[in-house]
Amino acid sequence: MNPSPTFSVVIPTRNRLGTLRMTIESIQAQDFPPSQFEVIVVNDGSSDGTAEYLQSLSHLPHVAWLDQVNSGAAQARNRGIEHARGTFVAFTDDDCVVPSDWLSALSDALDQGDVSAVGGRSVNMIPDDPYAALYAETWEFFFEQLNRSRHEPLFLVTNNFACRRSVLTQLGGFDPGFYVGGEDRELCARLRQEGKKIMYAPHIVIQHRHPFTFRSFLAHHVRMGEGSFLLHQRIAGQGILQSQSISPGAFVELLGRVSRKHHPMKGLQNLFLLGLAQSFVLLGYGFGALKSLLRKQTPRSQKSPSLS
């Protein structure tokens, strides 16, 4: 194994053995020189055979794995950063498939001047899943709205993201207080606050396979709401809170988008699901506020996160 590879690829995982296999296979198929990247999988207490699968990869010299117990994706990424040796740390998720030129494209982007971090797009792999399709369409719309007319993106998403390891170490990595999501937006807020240049590269596209049931779809939006509360609480005094919000007009535009481009019955179904999903986001936001009140503490200390 090269003592100092260009990339360390970090993948947090928990009970997604089926899709994790696809993720690792896609990374193994990179056109990037194998000696110039390592893969670090952080197993967050899986009980589905993930540990045994990772052990079966021990013959691959550039694949390593770490264990932690139910500490969340943010902490898993931090553990990966701690063990990373690459100049850059690339992140994807255990339900994603990356193209063969993924690392090459990230490398080209990070070689442009003083870019500290770069991120790309993700597309839904399962268009026949109505919940996954609507979630992907809604998320892409919100991402476009939040980053519209900006010289630099407001935030990037950690399923298709890379950053200089030195910068991640300087900032202390991800904030593990964001246990339900939102840690990527919070990290990007700190990157911007520190004057680091971040770049959106829409031509770097990965595939995302995240199936939903009706119940898991709503539960996911509750977690999104909790994450939004933690994020707003964290950045409230930084003068960027308003820029993280979506205008009422944008919601009207979204309603039109998800209803007009489909068959009338499908459009009505999407309108119902979208309204329900956003109601559960608000519910999650309220849960986050209540939990914070009961704890009488903020989601993170006044100190910057630190990598142990």
TIKE-824130 format. One line per 5 residues: their letters; for each residue x, y, z of N, C-alpha, C, O. Coordinates in steps of 0.1 Angstrom, whole numbers, plus 5000, padded with zeros to 4 digits. Each point is the difference from the previous one (the first is absolute). Example, Ala and Ser with C-alpha at 12.3 -4.5 7.8 and 13.67 -1.06 7.14 Angstrom:
! TIKE-824130
AS = 5132 4943 5078 4991 5012 5000 5009 5012 5000 5010 5000 5007 | 4986 5011 4986 5009 5011 5000 4992 5011 5008 5005 5011 5001
END
This chain:
! TIKE-824130
MNPSP = 5008 4988 5000 4992 5012 5000 5009 5012 5000 5009 5001 5008 | 4988 5009 4983 5007 5012 5000 5000 5008 5013 4989 5001 5006 | 5022 5003 4999 5000 5007 5013 4992 5013 5001 4996 5004 5010 | 5003 5002 4978 4993 5013 5000 4991 5001 4987 5004 5007 4991 | 4985 4986 5009 4991 5000 4988 4994 5014 4998 5000 5009 5009
TFSVV = 4996 4994 4979 4993 5013 4997 4987 5001 5007 4997 5010 5005 | 4995 4979 4994 4987 5000 5006 4998 4989 5011 5005 4989 4999 | 4988 5015 5011 4994 4990 5010 4985 5001 4998 4994 5011 5002 | 5000 4978 4995 4985 5000 4998 4994 4994 5012 5003 4989 5004 | 4989 5019 5003 4993 4997 5013 4986 4997 4997 4992 5008 4994
IPTRN = 5003 4980 5011 4986 4996 4998 4995 4996 5014 5004 4989 5005 | 4987 5018 5001 4993 4996 5012 4989 4990 4996 4993 5001 4990 | 5005 4989 5018 4990 4990 4997 4993 4994 5012 5006 4999 5011 | 4981 4998 4988 4992 4993 5010 4989 4992 4994 4991 5006 4995 | 5010 4981 5006 4989 4991 4995 4995 5003 4986 4988 5000 4997
RLGTL = 5022 5001 4994 4997 5002 4986 5009 4991 4992 5006 5005 4990 | 4995 4983 5013 5010 4991 4994 4998 4999 4985 5010 5000 4992 | 4977 4998 5004 4997 4999 4985 5006 5011 4992 5006 4998 4990 | 4991 5014 5014 5004 5012 4992 5015 5003 5003 5006 5006 4991 | 4999 4991 5021 5014 5003 5003 5009 4992 4990 5010 5005 4995
RMTIE = 4986 4983 5002 5007 4992 4990 5002 5007 4987 5010 5001 4994 | 4978 5005 5001 5000 5008 4987 5010 5012 5001 5007 5003 4991 | 4992 5004 5021 5008 5011 5002 5015 4997 4999 5008 5006 4992 | 4996 4984 5015 5014 4996 5000 5005 4995 4986 5011 5003 4996 | 4980 4989 4998 5003 4995 4986 5002 5012 4990 5009 5000 4992
SIQAQ = 4983 5010 5010 5002 5012 4991 5013 5007 5003 5006 5006 4990 | 4998 4995 5022 5012 5007 5003 5012 4991 4995 5010 5006 4996 | 4989 4981 5005 5010 4991 4995 5002 5002 4985 5011 4996 4995 | 4979 5008 4998 5001 5001 4986 5004 5014 4995 4999 5003 4988 | 5007 5005 5021 5005 5013 4996 5011 4999 4990 5008 4991 5000
DFPPS = 4993 5019 4991 5011 5001 4990 5012 5008 5007 5010 5001 4993 | 4988 5003 5019 5011 5006 5007 5010 4989 5004 4996 4989 5003 | 5017 5014 4998 5010 4990 5003 4997 4994 5014 4999 5007 5009 | 5000 4980 4992 4997 4993 5012 5010 5004 5012 4996 5000 5011 | 5016 5002 4985 5010 5004 5011 4998 5014 5005 5006 5003 5010
QFEVI = 4985 5004 4984 4998 5014 5004 4987 5003 5007 4996 5011 5002 | 4997 4978 5003 4989 5002 5008 4998 4988 5010 5004 4989 4997 | 4990 5014 5014 4997 4990 5010 4985 5002 5004 4994 5010 4998 | 5000 4979 5006 4986 5000 5004 4999 4996 5015 5006 4990 5004 | 4987 5019 5003 4998 4998 5015 4985 4999 5002 4993 5010 4999
VVNDG = 5002 4978 5005 4986 4998 5003 4999 5000 5016 5007 4993 5007 | 4984 5015 4998 4997 5001 5014 4987 4994 5003 4989 5005 4996 | 5011 4983 5011 4988 4993 5002 4994 5004 5014 5006 4998 5010 | 4982 5008 4989 4994 5006 5012 4990 4990 5006 4988 5003 5001 | 5018 4986 5004 4991 4991 5007 4991 4992 4992 4989 4996 5005
SSDGT = 5014 5000 4983 4991 4992 4991 4998 4986 5006 5009 4995 5007 | 4979 5000 4990 4997 4986 5005 4995 4992 4989 4993 4990 5002 | 5011 5013 4985 4994 4993 4988 5011 4993 4993 4998 4996 4988 | 5013 5001 5018 5011 4993 4993 5010 5009 4994 5010 4995 4993 | 4989 5018 5009 5010 5010 4995 5014 4997 5004 5009 5000 4993
AEYLQ = 4993 4997 5020 5013 4997 5006 5006 4989 4993 5012 5000 4997 | 4981 4989 5001 5005 4988 4993 5004 5003 4986 5010 4996 4995 | 4982 5012 4998 5003 5004 4986 5013 5008 5000 5008 4998 4991 | 4993 5012 5018 5013 5008 5000 5012 4991 5003 5010 5003 4994 | 4988 4987 5014 5012 4991 5003 5003 4993 4987 5012 4996 4998
SLSHL = 4979 5001 4994 5003 4992 4988 5008 5009 4990 5005 4994 4990 | 4996 5019 5012 5007 5009 4991 5015 5001 5005 5007 5009 4994 | 4997 4984 5016 5013 5002 5006 5011 4997 4990 5012 5004 5002 | 4985 4989 4986 5011 4998 4990 5002 5012 4992 5010 5000 4992 | 4981 5010 5009 5002 5012 4992 5009 5010 5008 4996 5005 5011
PHVAW = 5016 4998 4984 5009 5008 5009 4996 5014 5002 5005 5006 5010 | 4987 5000 4982 4996 5014 5002 4986 5002 5006 4995 5011 5000 | 4999 4978 5005 4987 5001 5007 5002 4997 5015 5005 4989 5003 | 4991 5020 5005 5000 4998 5015 4987 5003 5006 4991 5007 4993 | 5006 4988 5019 4987 5003 5006 5003 5002 5015 5009 4995 5006
LDQVN = 4982 5013 5000 5000 5003 5014 4986 4997 5006 4990 5000 4992 | 5009 4998 5021 4988 4998 5006 4997 5010 5010 5009 5005 5007 | 4978 4999 4994 4995 5008 5011 4986 4996 5003 4994 4993 4992 | 5001 5011 5020 4987 4994 5004 4989 5012 5000 5000 5008 5009 | 4992 4992 4981 4988 5009 4999 5004 5014 5004 4993 5006 5009
SGAAQ = 5017 5000 4985 5004 5014 5003 4996 5010 4989 5002 5012 5002 | 4992 4983 4987 4995 5009 4990 5010 5002 4989 5012 4997 5001 | 4983 5008 4988 5008 5002 4987 5010 5010 5002 5011 4999 4995 | 4986 5012 5012 5010 5011 5001 5012 4995 5008 5012 5003 4996 | 4986 4990 5015 5011 4994 5007 5008 4990 4992 5012 4999 5001
ARNRG = 4981 4993 4991 5006 4990 4992 5009 5007 4990 5011 4995 4997 | 4985 5015 4997 5008 5008 4990 5013 5005 5007 5011 5000 4995 | 4987 5005 5018 5011 5005 5007 5011 4989 5003 5012 5002 4999 | 4983 4986 5004 5009 4989 5002 5008 4997 4988 5012 4997 5000 | 4981 5004 4988 5006 4998 4988 5011 5010 4997 5011 4997 4995
IEHAR = 4986 5016 5008 5010 5010 4998 5012 4998 5009 5011 5002 4996 | 4987 4994 5016 5011 4997 5010 5010 4990 4994 5012 5001 5003 | 4982 4989 4990 5009 4989 4995 5004 5003 4985 5008 4992 4995 | 4987 5018 4999 5004 5003 4986 5014 5004 4999 5006 5007 5008 | 5000 4989 4980 5014 5004 4997 5001 5008 4987 5010 5005 4997
GTFVA = 4978 4997 4996 5001 5006 4988 5001 5016 5001 4996 5005 5010 | 5008 5001 4979 5000 5015 4999 4986 5005 5001 4997 5010 5006 | 4994 4983 4987 4985 5003 5000 4992 4989 5006 5004 4988 4999 | 4985 5015 5007 4991 4990 5006 4987 5001 4992 4994 5011 5000 | 5002 4979 4993 4988 4999 4993 4989 4992 5008 5003 4990 5006
FTDDD = 4985 5015 4993 4989 4993 5007 4989 4996 4991 4996 5007 4990 | 4999 4981 5012 4987 4996 4994 4993 4992 5010 5005 4997 5011 | 4983 4999 4986 4991 4992 5009 4999 4985 4996 5004 4997 4989 | 4991 4995 5020 4999 4986 4998 4989 4996 4991 4997 4988 4999 | 4995 5022 4996 4990 4997 4990 5002 5007 4987 4990 5003 4993
CVVPS = 5022 4999 5004 5004 5008 4988 5009 4992 4991 5007 4991 5004 | 4992 5011 4983 5009 4995 4990 5007 5011 4993 4993 5009 4994 | 5020 4991 5006 5007 5011 4994 5005 4996 4986 5003 4988 4998 | 4999 5021 4993 5005 4997 4986 5015 4997 5001 5007 5003 5009 | 4997 4991 4980 5014 4995 5000 5010 5012 5000 5012 4998 5004
DWLSA = 4984 5014 4992 5009 5011 4999 4997 5009 5012 5004 5012 5000 | 4990 4983 5011 4996 5009 5011 5013 5006 5007 5000 5013 5001 | 5009 4980 5002 5012 5005 5007 5008 5009 4990 5006 5010 5004 | 4995 4986 4984 5007 5009 4990 4993 5013 4999 5007 5010 4999 | 4980 4990 5000 4992 5013 4999 5002 5008 5013 5002 5013 4999
LSDAL = 4997 4981 5012 5003 5008 5013 5014 5005 5000 5002 5012 5005 | 5007 4981 4991 5014 5004 5000 5002 5012 4991 5007 5010 5003 | 4987 4990 4985 5001 5011 4991 4994 5013 5006 5005 5010 4998 | 4984 4988 5009 4993 5012 5006 5008 5005 5011 5002 5013 5001 | 5004 4979 5007 5008 5004 5012 5013 5006 4996 5007 5007 5007
DQGDV = 4998 4991 4980 5012 5005 4995 4998 5014 4995 5010 5007 4996 | 4978 4998 5004 4997 5014 4995 5003 5010 5011 4991 5003 5008 | 5020 5003 4991 5003 5011 5009 5000 4997 5015 5006 4990 5004 | 4986 5018 5003 5000 4998 5015 4987 4994 5005 4996 5003 5011 | 4999 4988 4981 4988 4992 5004 5003 4991 5011 5009 4992 5000
SAVGG = 4983 5010 5011 5001 4991 5012 4991 4988 5000 5004 4989 5005 | 4984 5013 4989 4990 4989 5000 4992 5000 4987 4998 5011 4995 | 4998 4978 5001 4992 4999 4988 4989 4989 5002 5002 4991 5007 | 4987 5012 4986 4989 4990 5001 4992 5000 4987 5000 5009 4992 | 4994 4980 5005 4992 4998 4988 4985 4997 5003 4995 5002 5011
RSVNM = 4999 4992 4979 4986 4997 5000 4998 4985 5003 5009 4992 4999 | 4978 5005 5005 4996 4986 5001 4987 4998 4993 4992 5009 5000 | 5006 4980 4993 4987 4997 4994 4994 4987 5005 5008 4991 5005 | 4979 5008 4995 4993 4989 5006 5001 4988 4991 4998 5000 4988 | 5007 4988 5018 5001 4988 4992 4987 4992 4999 5000 4991 4992
IPDDP = 4990 5013 5016 4988 4991 5000 4988 5009 4997 4992 5003 5009 | 5006 5001 4978 4989 5009 4996 4986 4994 5003 4990 5007 5000 | 5009 4980 5000 4987 4993 5003 4996 5001 5014 4988 4997 5003 | 5021 5007 5006 4996 5002 5014 4994 5014 5001 5008 5010 4999 | 4979 4992 5003 4994 5014 5000 5006 5009 5011 5001 5012 4998
YAALY = 5002 4982 5014 5005 5008 5011 5015 5004 4997 5003 5012 5002 | 5005 4979 4993 5014 5004 4996 5000 5010 4989 5008 5009 5000 | 4983 4989 4990 5000 5009 4989 4996 5014 5004 5006 5010 4996 | 4984 4991 5012 4995 5013 5005 5011 5007 5009 5002 5012 4999 | 5004 4980 5010 5010 5005 5009 5012 5006 4991 5005 5010 5003
AETWE = 4999 4982 4987 5011 5005 4992 4997 5013 4992 5008 5009 5000 | 4980 4991 4995 4995 5012 4993 5000 5012 5009 5004 5011 4997 | 4990 4987 5015 4999 5011 5010 5013 5005 5005 5003 5012 5000 | 5006 4978 5003 5013 5004 5005 5008 5008 4989 5007 5010 5004 | 4993 4985 4984 5007 5007 4989 4995 5015 4998 5007 5009 4998
FFFEQ = 4979 4992 5004 4995 5014 4999 5004 5009 5011 5005 5011 4998 | 4995 4984 5014 5005 5008 5012 5015 5003 4998 5004 5011 5003 | 5004 4980 4992 5014 5002 4999 5002 5012 4989 5008 5009 5002 | 4984 4990 4987 5001 5011 4990 4996 5013 5006 5006 5010 4998 | 4983 4990 5010 4995 5013 5006 5011 5006 5009 5002 5012 5000
LNRSR = 5003 4980 5009 5010 5005 5010 5013 5005 4994 5007 5008 5005 | 4996 4986 4983 5013 5004 4994 4998 5008 4988 5010 5003 4992 | 4978 5002 5005 4997 5008 4988 5007 5013 5001 5001 5007 5011 | 5005 4997 4978 5006 5014 4999 5011 5002 5010 5002 5011 5005 | 5006 4979 4998 5011 5001 5009 5013 4997 4993 5001 4991 4991
HEPLF = 5009 5017 5012 5013 4997 4994 5006 4987 5005 5006 4993 4993 | 4991 5004 5020 5004 4987 5006 4987 4994 5006 4991 5007 5004 | 5008 4979 4996 4989 4994 5006 4999 5002 5015 5010 5002 5007 | 4977 4999 4998 4998 5001 5014 5004 4988 5008 5005 5001 5011 | 4993 4987 4983 5004 4988 5006 5001 4989 4990 4995 5001 4988
LVTNN = 5012 4988 5015 5002 4988 4992 4994 4988 5008 4998 5002 5012 | 5001 4987 4981 4994 4989 5007 5010 4989 5001 5008 4997 4991 | 4993 4996 5021 5011 4991 5003 4999 4986 4992 5009 4992 5002 | 4981 5006 4990 5000 4987 4993 5008 5002 4987 5003 4990 4993 | 5002 5022 5004 5008 5003 4988 5008 5012 5003 4997 5011 4995
FACRR = 5014 4988 5013 5006 5011 5006 5015 4996 5002 5003 4989 5004 | 5006 5021 4995 5014 4998 5003 5006 5013 5005 4995 5011 4996 | 5014 4988 5013 5006 5012 5007 5015 4997 5003 5004 4988 5002 | 5004 5022 4998 5014 4998 5004 5000 4995 5015 4993 5006 5009 | 5015 4984 4993 5001 4994 5014 5005 5011 5009 4996 5000 5012
SVLTQ = 5013 5008 4984 5006 5010 5009 4989 5010 5005 5001 5005 5011 | 4990 4998 4980 4989 5009 5004 4990 4994 5009 4996 5006 5010 | 5001 4981 4988 4991 4993 5009 5006 4999 5014 4993 5001 5010 | 5020 4996 4990 5007 4999 5013 5000 5014 5007 4998 5001 5012 | 5004 5009 4980 5001 5014 5006 4986 5004 5006 4999 5006 5011
LGGFD = 4990 4990 4982 4987 5003 5005 4994 4990 5010 4990 5002 5006 | 5017 4987 4996 4996 4990 5010 4990 4990 4995 4993 4993 5007 | 5005 5006 4979 4991 4991 4995 4986 5003 5001 4996 5012 5001 | 4995 4978 4998 4986 5002 5001 4996 5002 5015 5006 4995 5009 | 4983 5012 4993 4995 5001 5014 4991 4988 5003 4989 4999 4995
PGFYV = 5015 4992 5014 4992 4988 5003 4987 5003 5008 4992 4992 5002 | 5007 5021 5002 4987 5004 5006 4988 4999 4990 4989 5000 5004 | 5015 5000 4983 4989 4999 4990 4997 4986 4998 5005 4994 4989 | 4988 4999 5020 4999 4986 5000 4988 4996 4990 4999 4988 4998 | 4994 5021 4997 4989 4996 4991 5001 5006 4986 4991 5001 4993
GGEDR = 5021 5004 5004 5002 5006 4987 5002 5015 5001 4998 5006 5011 | 5006 5000 4978 5003 5015 5000 5015 5003 5002 5004 5012 4999 | 5004 4978 5004 5014 5002 5003 5008 5005 4988 5010 5007 5002 | 4985 4990 4986 5007 5005 4988 4998 5015 4998 5009 5007 4997 | 4978 4997 5006 4997 5014 4999 5008 5008 5010 5005 5011 4998
ELCAR = 4996 4984 5014 5007 5007 5011 5015 5001 4997 5006 5010 5002 | 5000 4979 4993 5014 5000 4996 5002 5011 4989 5010 5007 5001 | 4982 4993 4989 5001 5010 4990 4999 5014 5005 5007 5009 4995 | 4984 4993 5015 4999 5013 5006 5013 5004 5007 5005 5012 4999 | 5002 4979 5007 5013 5003 5006 5011 5002 4990 5008 5008 5002
LRQEG = 4991 4984 4987 5010 5002 4989 4999 5015 4995 5010 5006 4998 | 4978 4998 4999 4997 5013 4995 5005 5011 5011 5006 5010 4996 | 4991 4987 5016 5003 5010 5011 5015 5001 5001 5005 5011 5003 | 5003 4979 4994 5014 5000 5001 5007 5005 4986 5012 5000 4999 | 4979 5004 4992 5005 5005 4987 5005 4989 4991 5008 5004 4991
KKIMY = 4988 4984 5011 5004 4989 4991 4992 5000 4987 4987 5002 5001 | 5019 4995 4988 4992 5000 4988 4994 4986 4997 5007 4990 5001 | 4980 5010 4997 4993 4987 4997 4994 5001 4986 4996 5011 4996 | 5004 4978 4997 4996 5000 4986 4989 4989 4998 5001 4989 5004 | 4989 5015 4988 4990 4991 4995 5003 4995 4986 5002 5009 4991
APHIV = 4999 4978 5007 5003 4995 4987 4989 4991 4995 5000 4988 5003 | 4990 5017 4991 4988 4992 4996 5003 4989 4990 4991 4991 4999 | 5020 5009 4995 5003 4990 4990 5005 4987 5008 5001 4990 4993 | 5002 5011 5020 5004 4988 5007 4988 4994 5006 4994 5005 5010 | 5001 4985 4984 4987 4994 5004 5001 4986 5005 5006 4992 4994
IQHRH = 4988 5005 5017 4999 4987 5006 4986 4995 5000 4991 5008 4998 | 5007 4979 5004 4986 4995 5000 4997 4996 5015 5009 4994 5007 | 4979 5009 4997 4996 4998 5014 4988 4990 5000 4990 5002 4994 | 5012 4988 5014 4990 4989 5001 4995 5000 5015 5006 4993 5008 | 4983 5014 4994 4995 5001 5014 4985 4997 4999 4992 5010 4999
PFTFR = 5003 4978 5002 4986 4997 4999 4993 5004 5013 5006 5000 5011 | 4981 5004 4987 4992 5004 5012 4987 4992 5000 4995 4995 4990 | 5000 5003 5022 4986 4996 5002 4993 5013 5004 5006 5010 5003 | 4981 4990 4998 4993 5012 5004 5004 5004 5014 5002 5012 5003 | 5000 4978 5006 5004 5003 5014 5014 5006 5000 5003 5010 5007
SFLAH = 5007 4984 4986 5014 5004 5001 5001 5014 4993 5009 5008 5003 | 4983 4994 4987 5000 5013 4993 4996 5012 5009 5007 5010 5001 | 4983 4988 5007 4996 5010 5010 5010 5001 5011 5003 5011 5005 | 5002 4977 5000 5010 5001 5011 5013 5007 4995 5006 5007 5008 | 4998 4992 4980 5011 5007 4994 4998 5015 5001 5010 5007 5003
HVRMG = 4978 4997 4994 4998 5014 5000 4999 5006 5014 5003 5012 5002 | 4993 4980 5008 5001 5004 5014 5015 5002 5003 5003 5011 5007 | 5005 4980 4989 5015 5002 5003 5005 5012 4993 5009 5007 5006 | 4986 4996 4982 5005 5012 4993 4996 5012 5008 5008 5010 5001 | 4980 4990 5004 4996 5012 5008 5008 5002 5013 5004 5011 5003
EGSFL = 4999 4978 5004 5009 5001 5011 5014 5005 4996 5005 5009 5007 | 5000 4986 4982 5013 5005 4996 4999 5015 4996 5010 5007 5003 | 4979 4997 4991 4999 5015 4997 5000 5008 5013 5005 5011 5000 | 4988 4984 5010 5000 5008 5013 5014 5001 5005 5004 5011 5004 | 5004 4978 4996 5013 5001 5005 5009 5009 4992 5008 5008 5006
LHQRI = 4990 4992 4981 5008 5009 4991 4996 5014 5003 5009 5009 5002 | 4978 4995 4999 4996 5013 5002 5005 5005 5014 5004 5012 5001 | 4996 4979 5009 5004 5004 5013 5015 5003 5000 5005 5009 5006 | 5002 4983 4986 5015 5001 4999 5004 5013 4993 5009 5007 5005 | 4984 4997 4984 5005 5011 4992 4992 5013 5003 5001 5010 4992
AGQGI = 4990 4990 5018 4991 5011 5002 5008 5014 5001 4994 5010 4996 | 5017 4990 5010 5007 5013 5002 5011 5003 4990 5008 5009 5002 | 4992 4984 4986 5010 5001 4991 4996 5009 4987 5008 5001 4991 | 4980 5004 5009 4996 5008 4989 4997 4992 4987 4999 5006 4990 | 5000 4981 5011 4997 4992 4988 4987 4992 5001 4997 4992 4992
LQSQS = 4996 5010 5019 4988 4992 5002 4989 5002 4989 4994 4991 4995 | 5004 5022 5001 4990 5003 4990 5004 4993 4987 4991 4996 4992 | 5022 5003 5005 5004 4994 4987 4998 4985 5000 5001 4994 4989 | 4996 5000 5022 4997 4986 5001 4986 4997 4999 4995 4988 5002 | 4996 5022 4995 4986 4998 5000 4994 5001 4986 5006 5006 4991
ISPGA = 4983 4988 5007 4993 4999 4987 4988 5010 5001 4992 5000 5009 | 5006 5008 4980 4989 5010 5000 4987 4993 4998 5000 4989 4994 | 4989 5017 5010 4987 4994 4997 4997 4998 4985 4994 4991 4996 | 5011 5019 4996 4999 4999 4986 5006 4988 4994 4996 4994 4990 | 5016 5002 5016 5007 4988 4995 4991 4987 5003 5000 4991 4992
FVELL = 4994 5009 5019 4991 4988 5003 4989 4999 4990 4996 4989 4995 | 4998 5023 5001 4990 5000 4990 5005 4994 4987 4994 4993 4993 | 5018 5012 5003 5007 4995 4988 5002 4985 5001 4998 4992 4990 | 5006 5003 5021 5002 4985 5002 4987 4993 4998 4999 4989 4994 | 4990 5016 5012 4987 4993 4999 4996 4999 4985 4995 4990 4996
GRVSR = 5008 5021 4997 4997 4999 4985 5008 4990 4993 4995 4993 4991 | 5018 5006 5013 5009 4991 4993 4996 4985 5002 5000 4993 4991 | 4997 5004 5022 4997 4985 5002 4986 4996 4996 4997 4988 4999 | 4995 5022 4997 4986 4996 4996 4999 5001 4985 4993 4992 4994 | 5013 5018 4999 4998 5002 4986 5007 4990 4991 4995 4996 4990
KHHPM = 5016 4999 5014 5008 4991 4992 4996 4986 5000 5006 4991 4994 | 4983 5006 5013 4996 4986 5002 4985 4999 4995 4993 5010 4999 | 5003 4977 5000 4985 4997 4998 4992 5007 5011 5005 5000 5011 | 4983 5005 4986 4992 5007 5011 4999 4992 5013 5002 5006 5010 | 4996 4981 4989 4998 4993 5013 5014 4999 5007 5001 5001 5012
KGLQN = 5010 4997 4980 5013 5000 5006 5003 5013 5006 5007 5001 5010 | 4989 5010 4983 5003 5013 5005 4993 5003 5013 5005 5006 5009 | 4982 4989 4992 4993 5002 5013 5006 4992 5011 5001 5004 5011 | 5004 4984 4986 5007 4992 5010 5012 5007 5004 5003 5000 5012 | 5005 5006 4979 5012 5007 5004 4997 5012 5009 5007 5003 5009
LFLLG = 4982 5004 4987 4997 5012 5008 4996 4995 5014 5004 5007 5010 | 4989 4983 4992 4996 4995 5013 5013 4996 5008 5001 5003 5011 | 5008 4989 4982 5012 4995 5007 5009 5012 5004 5006 5000 5010 | 4995 5009 4981 5009 5012 5002 4994 5008 5012 5008 5004 5009 | 4979 4998 4991 4995 5008 5012 5001 4992 5013 5004 5006 5010
LAQSF = 4994 4981 4989 5002 4992 5012 5015 5000 5005 5002 5001 5012 | 5007 4998 4978 5014 4999 5004 5004 5013 5006 5007 5000 5010 | 4989 5012 4985 5004 5012 5005 4994 5002 5014 5006 5007 5009 | 4982 4988 4993 4994 5000 5014 5008 4993 5010 5002 5004 5011 | 5004 4984 4984 5008 4992 5009 5014 5007 5002 5006 4998 5011
VLLGY = 4998 5009 4980 5013 5008 5002 4997 5010 5011 5009 5002 5009 | 4980 5005 4991 4996 5010 5010 4999 4993 5014 5004 5005 5010 | 4990 4983 4989 4999 4992 5013 5013 4996 5005 5003 5002 5012 | 5007 4994 4980 5013 4997 5004 5007 5012 5005 5008 5000 5010 | 4990 5012 4984 5006 5012 5005 4995 5003 5014 5008 5004 5009
GFGAL = 4979 4994 4994 4995 5002 5013 5006 4990 5010 5003 5003 5011 | 4998 4984 4985 5007 4990 5008 5014 5005 5004 5004 4998 5011 | 5003 5007 4979 5014 5004 5003 5000 5012 5010 5008 5000 5009 | 4982 5009 4990 5000 5011 5009 4996 4995 5014 5006 5005 5010 | 4985 4986 4991 4996 4994 5013 5012 4993 5006 5002 5001 5012
KSLLR = 5005 4991 4981 5011 4992 5005 5011 5010 5005 5006 4997 5011 | 4996 5013 4982 5010 5010 5004 4996 5007 5013 5009 5002 5008 | 4979 5001 4993 4995 5007 5012 5001 4990 5012 5004 5005 5011 | 4993 4983 4987 5001 4990 5011 5015 4998 5004 5003 4998 5012 | 5005 5002 4978 5015 4998 5004 5006 5012 5005 5010 5000 5008
KQTPR = 4984 5012 4988 5006 5013 5004 5014 5001 4996 5009 5005 5007 | 4993 4991 4980 5014 5001 4995 4999 5002 4985 4990 4995 4994 | 5020 5010 5000 5000 5002 4985 5005 4987 4994 5006 4992 5007 | 4992 5006 4980 5004 4988 4993 5015 4998 5000 5005 4988 4998 | 5003 5022 5004 5014 4998 5001 5006 5011 5009 4994 5010 5003
SQKSP = 5018 4987 5003 5006 5010 5009 5004 5012 4993 5000 5001 4988 | 5004 5009 5019 5005 5012 4994 5014 4998 4994 5004 5008 4991 | 5003 4982 5012 5012 4997 4994 4998 4993 4987 4989 4994 4997 | 5020 5007 4994 4999 4993 4987 5001 4986 5002 5007 4995 5009 | 4987 4997 4982 5001 4985 5001 5015 4997 4999 5007 5007 4993
SLS = 4997 4982 5013 5014 4996 4999 5001 4985 4997 4992 4992 5005 | 5018 5005 4988 5003 4986 4997 5009 4994 5010 5011 5006 5002 | 4985 4983 5005 5009 4995 5010 5011 4992 4994 5009 4994 5008
END
